[in-house]
Amino acid sequence: MKNTAFTQYHIDLGAKMAPFAGYNMPIEYIGINEEHHTVREKAGVFDVSHMGEIWVKGPKALDFLQYVTSNDVSVLTEGKIQYSYFPNGEGGIVDDLLVYCIDKETYLLVINASNIEKDWNFLCSHAGKFGLTPGKELYNASDEICQLAVQGPLAIKAIQKITGEDITDIQYYTFKKLNIAGIKDTILSITGYTGAGGCEIYVANEDGPKLWKAIFEVGEEFGIKAIGLGARDTLRLEMGFCLYGNDINDNTSPIEAGLGWITKFTDTKNFIDKELFLKQKTEGVSRKLIGFEMVDRGIPRQHYEICDAEGKIIGEVTSGTMSPMMKIGIGMGYVLPAFAKADSGIFIKVRDKLLKAKVVKMPIYKAPK
């Protein structure tokens, strides 16, 4: 089992540790609900160093990414980020990812921890068609980079205190290379997986301890706390963000999953599964991913059956929890298209009982303005 550059800090803080994607990761420190509220109301620090990072470089980098990813990489300019996915050639999803454009011949792919080996093998299997050599133009840097996600409404204010550059004007889905806490060429991005605002900071493993100490020293006045993966999951579920392995996988269509907005059918972009996905978008799909909230008391869990009023199975829950902010059960799942409209009444089968729920538009949790 691998450690990150921050593992000892988690242990010293008394975190509940558990294996996750081959890493020894903190699940919670003082309790998921309290950590969740900290991120929504102040700021929290997540160790997300288990995420994978793959460099794609060279004159054919763009052509390669246009083929292996669903979104239109050609529209990216230096400092911009794009959400995308790898189609698997069989109508499913290898992984969802972020594409960072360093320049027109240099891109950084940030991928899910559990899929690093699978993604690497997928990319290598197509690299030769574009003259990319694994280990050269295509390079897996996952074991060399650590990452902290500082999330919450006070996150940027805190990080501003440890950098000389103005970061308050960085737009959503953009990044900067800058000096943070005396560490040069740090990548600071604004993407987020919590819906609470904040940033992500990438540094080399050897600079990780320096970054951690600087953030917690300056963050004391902002109430910054370390946050585990448990709260990360409840935060993303309130936002209706897909989690690979739960809501999307090798057997789910991106059109079913509501990812048509990152599936670009342009004349100049020929990507894996393009014709199949275009057909699905045109003709429709047999199920759709929804968000829902419970009307009756109960907590939905993954694989629970979704039924109609007569008890007929119409789908399955892919993610579910008790929302720390809403104080009710919430979830995501796939249902027949006829039941996918907002405010549709559905039922979740919990211990052989049909509990009433309703379909809601994403995000499931609407933060007060």
N, C-alpha and C positions, 0 to 999 in steps of 0.2 A: 504493500500500500504506500502511495506517495504522500509526501508532505508538501505544503506550500511554503513560501518564504515567511508566512505568518503563523504557522501551526503552533509554535510554542507560545505565542501571545494568546491564542485561543485557550490553550490548556491552562495558562497562568490565570486567565480570567474566569476559569471554572466552567467553560463551555461543555455542553453535552456533545461529545464527538461521536461520529459514526462514519462508516465507509460510504462514499458517494462517488461514482464514476472512477473508482480506483484511487481516490484520494481520501485522506483522513480530514473530514470537514466538520465545522461547527454547525450543529442543528439548531441549538438555542443556548442562550446564556441565562437570562432571568425569566424567560417565559415568552412564548410566541405572541400572545396578545399585547403584552407591554412593549415588546420590541416592535410590533406592527404599529402601534400608536406613536412610538418614538419617531418612526420614519414619516408617518403621515403629518405629524405636528412639529417636529424639530429636524433631526438629521441622524442617520445611522450609517455605519460603515460595514459593507459586505466584503468578505474575501471571496472573490470570484476568479482566483488564479487557476482554478481547475479548467476554466474555459480554454479552448484551443485557438492558436494563432498560426495562420499559414500565409506566407508571402508568395505573391505571384508577380514576377518581374519580366521585363523584356519587351521588345516590339510587338510580340504576339500575345501579350498578356490580356489586352482588351478583347481580342477575337476569341481567345480561350474562355474568358469569363462570360462573354455573350452566349456561348454555346452551353456551358455547364450550369448557368444560373438563369432564373426566370425573369428577373427584372432587367431593365434597359441600362446596362452599365455605361453606355456611351454618353449618357446625359450627365454623368458625374464629373465634377470639376475638382481641382485640388482643394482638400479640406472638407469635402462632402462625404456623407455616409449614406448607404442604401440598405434597406431591409430586403431580403431575398430568400430563395430556397434553391436547393439542388434537386431537379427532377430525376427520378431513378430509372427512367426508360420503360417503366411498366405502369405508369399512371400514378405512382406514389411519390413520396418525399424522402430523399436521403437524409436531409437535415435542413433546418432554417438557419440563417446566418446574417451577419452584417458585412458589408463590403466597404472598406475605407479606401478612398482614392488619395494616395500620396501625390502621384502625378500620373500622366497618361501611360506610363510604362511601369508603374509600381502600385500595387494594391495589397492591402492587408485584409485577410478574411478572418473573422472572429466566429468560431463555431462552438457547438455544444460539447461539453466535457465528455458525455457518454458516447459521442460519435467521432471522436478524434481519429481513431484508427480507421473506422469505416469511411469517413470523409476523405482522409488521405488516400486510401486505396481507390476510391471513386475518382478523385482528381488525377491520380497517377495513371489510371486506366484510359483517360482521355488526353493526357498531356502530349503524348507522342504525335497525335494528329496535328498539333500546332507547334511542334518543334521545341516543346518545353521539356527540360530534363529534371526529374525529381532529384532534389539535393542541390540544384543550381537555380534555374529560373523559378522552380517550384520548391519552396523550402518550408519545412515544418519547424516552427520556432516555439511550439507549445511548452516545452520543458525549460525554456530560457526566459520567459516573460511572466511577470506576476501582475495582477490587476486588483484594484480596490474600487468598488462602486460606492460612492458617497451620495446617498439619496435622502431627499427631504427638502422642505421649503427653506431651510437655513443652510443647506449644503454648500451652495456657491459662495455665500457670505463667508463661511469658514475657510474654504479653500483659497479664496481671494487673499487671505491674510498670509499665505505662504508662497505667493507668486508675485512677481513685480509687474506682470502684464494684466491688463483689464480682461477679466473673463466673464463679466456680467452681461456682455453683449453677444456671447457665442450663441448662435441659433440652434434650434433643435435639429438633430441629425447632421451636425457639423463637428469638426475637431480642430485643435491647434497643437502644434509642437511647441513646447515652451519649457522654461525652467520652473520647477516646483520643488520647494524645500531644498534648494541648492542642487537638485538633480537635473542635469541637462537633457534635452531632447525627450522629455516626457510627453506622452500623448495624452491629452485631456479631451474627452468627447462628451457630447450631450445626446444620449439616446434613451437610457432608462428602461427599467423593467418593472417599475413600481407605480408609475403614474403620479409620483410625489415630487418630481423635479430632481435636480442634482446632476451628477457627472460620473464618469468613469476615468480612472487614471491607470495608465500602463507604464511600467518601468521594468528594467532588467531585474532578475531575481536578487542580485547582490545589492540593489538599491532599495529593496522592499522594506527592510527594518527602518531605514532612515525615513522613508515616506510614512510608515505607520506611526512612528513616534511623533513626527511633525504634525500629522493630522489630529492626533489625540491631545497633543499639547495645546494647539490653537483651538481645538474644538470644545474644550472644557466649558468655555463661556456660552456655547451654543447648545449645551446638553447633548453633545454627540455621544453615541454609544455603539459598541460592536453589536451587529445583528446577524443572526444565524439563517440558515437556508430554510428553516420552517416558516419564518415570517416572510421571506422572499417569495415563497409559494403562495401564501395567503394574499400578499400584496398584488402579485401578478394576476391572481384569479379574480380579485375585485375589479381589475381593469379589463378582464376578458382577453388577456394575452395568452396565446397558445403555448403549451409546454410540450416539447418533443418527447415522445414516448407515452404521453397521455392523450393529448388532443390532436396531434398529427404524428404520422409515422410512415413507414414504407408502404402501408396498405390504404392510406387515406389520400384522396384526391385533393389537391389544393383548391379546386373549384368548390368542392363540398365544404372545405374548411374556411371558406370566405376569404381566400387569399388571391382571388382574381385581380385585386388591385395591384399586386406585385407580380402579375403574370402579363408581360407586355407583348402583344401580338403585332409588332411593327414589321414592315416589309424588309427592313435591313437586319432584323434579328431572327436567326434560325437557331432555336434552342431545343434541347432534348424534350420530347413529348409535346412539342408545340401543336401539332395537328390534333392530337387526342384531346388536349385541354381546350383547344378552340371549339372542337365539336361539343364538348361538355358545356362550355359556356353558352353556345348557341342553342343546343337542344335541351339543356337542363340536366340535373343530376338526381339520383334517387334518394338522397338524404342531404341534410344541411346541418352545419354546426350552429348551435344556439347558446345563448346565455340565459340563465333562469334564476329566479329567486323563489324560495319556499313561501307558500301561503300558510300551510299547516306547519306545526312545530316538527322539526326533524332535520337531520344533517345528511345530505346526499354524499355518496362516496363513489369512487370510480367503479365501473361495471354494474352499478345498480340499473335495473330496468326502468325505462321511461314508458309510460302507458297512457292510453286515452281513458275517458271516463268509464268505459266498459271493461277496462283491465287488459285490453289488447296491447301487446308490445309494439311500440312505435319507434323505439330507439334505445340508446344506452348512455349513461353518464360517463364522461371521460375525466372530469375533474370535479371535486366537490369539497366544501368545507363550511364551517360556521364563520361568517364574516365578522371580524373583530370590530368593524366600524358600523355595520348595519344591524348586528346582533340577531341575524337570521341566517338560515342555511342558504347557500348560493352554489351555483355550479355551471358547468358547460357540458354539452353532449350533442350527439347526432340524433336527429329525428327525421321522420318523413317530411317532405317539403310542405305539405298541407298544414303542419303544426308549427312551422318555423316563424310565423309572423309574430311581431311584438304583441303582447297581451293575450296570446293564445293560452288557453288553459291546458295544462298537462298534469300528469301524476307520476310521482317517483315511488317505486316499490321499495319500501323499507321494512325489512323483517315481515314480509308477507302482507303488509298494510299499504294501501294506496294513499299517499299523502299529496295533497294538492299543491301545485306550483304554477308559476306563470312565466312565459317567455318574456325577456326584457332585452332592450337594445344595449349594446356595449358602449361604454363600460358599464358593468353591473352596478358598481358603486359610483355615484355622482357626488363629487366633493362639493361642499358648500362654497359659493363664490363670495 
